[in-house]
């Protein structure tokens, strides 16, 4: 995850999905709140100043009217010439002052317009910063999506490696079990050798059955009765759900020499009972075979190796059964998927999703257009109020003949506007 640095407090924090969503919501809320508060304050300030200017204009007009009424009441024939002369002088002075005031008012109006232009530029800059911030957020979201996809691919690779490591652990576990089975086989072989010579073969059969039952507790180990044609025992391999996945037949021989007809007889027994694999457990291996191996379609091993060999053969049968089961009804499922993707239900659902996204985009655009329209209307109202206030101020100063000290805007007002980050 990338780190985002706040431009105000210079604090760096990690941009997660929750922080990114909260940051976007906070920035938009603060921007709207600050803009609304600023404009409300400006409107209140303009209204208050307009009321003060109106009141001052009314007071000045009332004072002039009272002054003129008093001069008229006190006037007499003897004072008319003096009053006329004085009024003429005052008129000339006021005319000069009015001319000067008009020039000053024009200059101040120009300065006010310049400040207004600066204010509008700052508003435009704030709007540009908002758009830039939104663009930056979108770029960050795109980068996060790409990083998330890369992270998912890495996790999938790690899972594959984990599966390989699990398989290695299983192989090591099987090797450990092989050692245990070898020890158990040696012990059973030792016990078998303690019996009578004529029962050595039967003892080996019993030891083989006991070994298979103790090792593969979920499988079914069936003994073939004496006098019945076939192998010594049959192992039905079952998976964890108890479903049969294959059959292994075992034939045990304990003689000093290996007979060549054993393999053919065991293959005949395998075909007769429909077994998948045949294993010949013998004390003496055939010529050319030093350890367990396959000979003419039959697996040959010693008693010490039968446990490990059965583990491998059983695992192969389980995998083959799992693959065969996964292929069941494959064509039917493919046809069902094709019908769903080309059917009306999928088309209507996709259309509904597309319409929802289009509606969201239209709603956002409408909100943006409405806000821009509102801002432009308020800017025109502000300009109109400033022009009217400048006219009132000029009229008051023209009547009173002096600067009444009514400034339209503070000199530092535009510079103090907060910048939204």
N, C-alpha and C positions, 0 to 999 in steps of 0.2 A: 504493500500500500504506500502511495506517495505521501509526503508531508506537506502540509499547507501552512504558510506563515501569514499571520494576521498583520496587515500593514499598520494598524493602530498601535497594538501592544507588542508586536514582534514575537508573539508566542507561536511556536510550531507544534502542530498536532497532526495525528494520523487521520487521513481522510477515508473513513469507513463509509459503508452505505448509510448507516444511521446518522453519522455526523454530517455527511454530504447533504442528506435530505433536510436535516435540522438547520444546517447553515443556509441552504437555499431558502427555506421558509423564513428564517430569521432576517436575512438580508432583504428579501422582498417586503416583509412586514415593517422593518425599520425604515426602508425607503419610502413606503406609502405613508407611514405615520409621520416621518419627518417632513415630507412634502406637504401633507395636510396641515400639520401644526404650523409650518412656515407660512403657508398661504392664509390660514386663519388669522395668524398674528399680523400679517401685512394688511389684510382687509380690516381688522379691528383698528389698527394704527391709522389707516387712511380715513376710516369713518370718524375716529376721534378728532383727527386733525381737520377734517372737513367741517365738523361741528364747531370747533374752536374758531376756524376762519369765518364761518357764517356769523357766529356770535360777535366776533370783533368787527366785522363789516357792519352789522346792524348797530352796534354801539357807536362806531365812528359816524355813521350816517345820522343817528339820533343827535350826536353832539354837534355836528355841523348845522343841522336844522335848528337846534336850540340857539346856537350862536347867531345864525342869521335872523331868527325871530327876535332875539334880544336887541340886535343892532337896529332892526327895523323899528321896534317899539321906542327905543331911545333916540332914534334919529329925529332931527329937526331941520328946519329949513336952513339954519345957519351952519349945520354940520354936514349937510348933504355933499357940499363940494369936497370937504376934507375926507369924508367917508369914501366918496367916489375916487379921489386921488389915492387914498390908502388902499382901496380895493384894487385899483388899477396896478399899483405897485405890487400888492400881494399876488395879483393874478399873473403879473409878469414873472415874479419869483417862482410861483407855483408852476407856471408853464415851463420855466427852465428846469425846475426840479422834476416835473413830470417827464420832460424829454430825457433827462438823465436817468430817471427811474425806469422809463421805457427801455432804454438801452441796457440798464442793469438787469431788468426783468428778462430781456431777450437773451442776455448772456447766461443768466441763471437757468432759463428754460432750456437753453442749449446744453448746459451742464447736466440738468436733470435728465434730458433725453440721452445724453452720453451714459449717465449712470443706469438709466433704464436699459439701454443697449447692453451694457456690461452685465446687468442682472439677467437679461434674456440669454446672453452667451453662457452664463454660468448654469442656467436651467438647461440649455442645450447640452452643455458639457456633462451635467448630471445624467441626462437621458442617454448620452453616448456611453458613459461609464456603466450605466445599468445594462445596456445592450452588450457591452464588452464583457461584463461580469457573467451575463447569461451565456455568451459564447464560450467563455472560459469554462463554465460549469459543464456545458455540453461536451467540450473537448475532454475534460477530465473524466466525465462519465464514459465516453468512448474508450479512453485509455484504460479505465478500470474494467470495462467489459473485455477488452483484449487481454488484459492481465489475468482476469478470471478464467477466460478460455484456456490460456496457457497453463494456469495453475491446475485446471481440471485435467488437461493432457498429462501434466507431470504426475498428478495423483493416480491417473490410470496406469502410467508407466510404473509407478511405485507399487501399485496393486499387483501388476504382472510380476514384478520382481519378488514381491512378497509371496505370491503363489509358487514361484520357482523355489524360494527358500523353504516354504512349507513342504514342497515335494522332496527337497534335500533332507529335511528333518524326518520325513516319513521313510526315506531310504535308510537313514541312519538308525531309525527305530527298528526297521526290518532287519538291519544288520545285527542290532543288539538282540532282537528276538532270535535271529539265526544262531547266535552264540549260545543263548539260553536253550534253544532246541537241540543244539549239538550236545550240550551238557546233559539235557534230559534224555536225548537219544543214546548217548554213551551209557548213562545209568540204566536205561531200559535194556540196552543191548547186553550190558553186563549181567542184569538179572535174567535175561533170556538165556544167556550162555550157561547159567547155573542149573537150568533144567536138564531133563533127560535129552539125549540126542534125538530120539524119535519124535519128541514134541517141540523141537527147536523151530520148525516151520510154523506150527500153531501159535507158539509164543510170540513169534515175530508178527504174525497177523494181529494178534490181540494188542501187542505193543503199538502197532501202526494205528489201529482204530482208537486206542486211548490217546495217542499223540494228536490225531486229527480232532477228536472231540474236545480235548483240552485247549487246543490252539484256536479252533474255529467254532466258537460256541453258538454262533447264529446259524451255521449250516447244519444240514441233516446228513449224518454219517450212518449209512445202512450197511449191515453185515450180510454178506451172501452166505446162505446156509451150506452146510456140508452136503456133498453129493449133488449140489445144484451147479449146472454148467454156468461158468462166468468168472469174473474177477473175484478177488478176496473181499473188497468193500467198494461202495459207491458213495461219493460225496456230492450232494446237491447244493450248489452255491446259491446263497440268497443275499439280497441287498438289505439295507437298513429298514426298508418297509416290509421285509419278509417275502418279497417276490422272488421266485426262482429265476436265476440268470444263466444257468449252465450246469453241466454234470461232468465230474472227473471220476474215472475208475482207477483203482489201484490193484496191482498184483505184486505180492511179495515173494521173493525167492532167497533161500539161504543155503547155498551149495558152494562147493569148492570150484566148480566150473560153470561157465555161462553157456546155456543151451541156445542154439540158433532158432529153434522153433518157438521160443517164448514170445518173441515179438509178433510173429504171425498169429499166434493164438490170442494174444491180448488185442490185436487189431480186430480180429473176428468178434471177440466179446464186446469191443467198443461199438462195432456196427450193430450187433444184436440188441444192445440195450439203448442205442441212440445217444451215447455219451459224446461230449465235445472234445475231451482230452483224455489220454490214457497215460498212466505213469507206472513204470516197472521199477520196483524197489528191490535191489539185489545186493548181496554181499560182495559178489564178484562182478566187476564191470566187463563189458565185452572188449575185445582187442581194439586198440586205437582210441579208446575212450578213457581218459585219466580222471575226469570229473564228470558231473552230471551234464547231459546233453541230449539232443534229439537224434534218434536213430530210426530211419524208415517210418517216420510219422508217430513214433512213440518216445516219450520222455523217459530216460534211464538215469537213475541216481542211486546213491547209497542211502542207508537208513538215516545217517547223520545229516544228509542234504535234503531229505524229503520235506521238512517243514518250510525251509526257505523257498524251495522250488514251488511248493503248493501256494505260498503267498503270492509269488509272481504270476503263476497261472490263474489264480483266483482273481487277482486284480485285472488281468487282461479280459477275463470273461465279464466282469462287472462293467468295464468300459465299453466293450462291444455291445452289451445289452442296453447301456445308457444311450449309445449312439443310435441303435435300432429303434429305441423308444422315441427319441427326439425326431426321427424321420417319419413317425406315424402321422398320417393325415396332413403331411406337409403341403401337398398339392391343393387340398381342400382349404387349408388356412390361407395359402397364397391367393386363391380365388376369392375368398371372403374379403381379404384386405384390398384387393383390386376393386371389387364391387363397392366397398365402402368409400375408397378414394375417388371413384368415378360416379358415385351416387349423389342424389339430391341432398341427403342429410349433411354430408361433408361440405358440399357447396354452400348450403344455407348457413352452416356454422361459420365457415370462413367469411362469407359475406357479412354476417353479423359482426364479426371481429373487425373487419375493414370499415364498416359503417361507424362503429364505436370510435375508432381512431380518427376518422374524418370528422366526427362530431366534436371530439376533444380539440382537434386542431382549429376548427371553425370557432369554437367558443373562446379559445385563447386569442385568436385574431380579433374577434369582436370586442373583447375587453380592452385590447391594446388600442383599437381605433377609438373606442369611447373615451379612454383616458386622454389620448392625444387631442380629441375634439374638445374635451373639457379644459385642457390646459390652454389651448389656443383661445377659447372664449374668455378665460380669466385674464390672459395676457392683454386682450383687447380692452376688457373692462378696466384693467390697471392703467393702460395708456390713456384711456378716456378720462379717468379720475385725475391723473396727473396733469393733463392739459387744462381741465376745469379748475383745479386747484391753483395752477399757475395764473389763470385769468383772474381769479378772485384775489390772489395776493397782489397782482399788479394794480387792480382797481383800488384796493384798500390803500396801498402805498401812494397811488396817484391822488387820492382824495386827501389823505392825511399829510402828504408831503414829506414823509419820513419812512425810513425802513422799519417795518413793524417786527422784524426778526422771525418771520415765519418761513422756515426752510421746508421745502417739499420733501426731501429725503435726507437722512443723515449721510455725511460724506463716507463714513466707514461701513454703512449698511450693506452694500453688495459684497464687500470684501469679507464680512463676517458670516456669510452664508455657509452652513456646514456642508462638507463634502461627504457624500455617501460612498463608502468603500465596499 
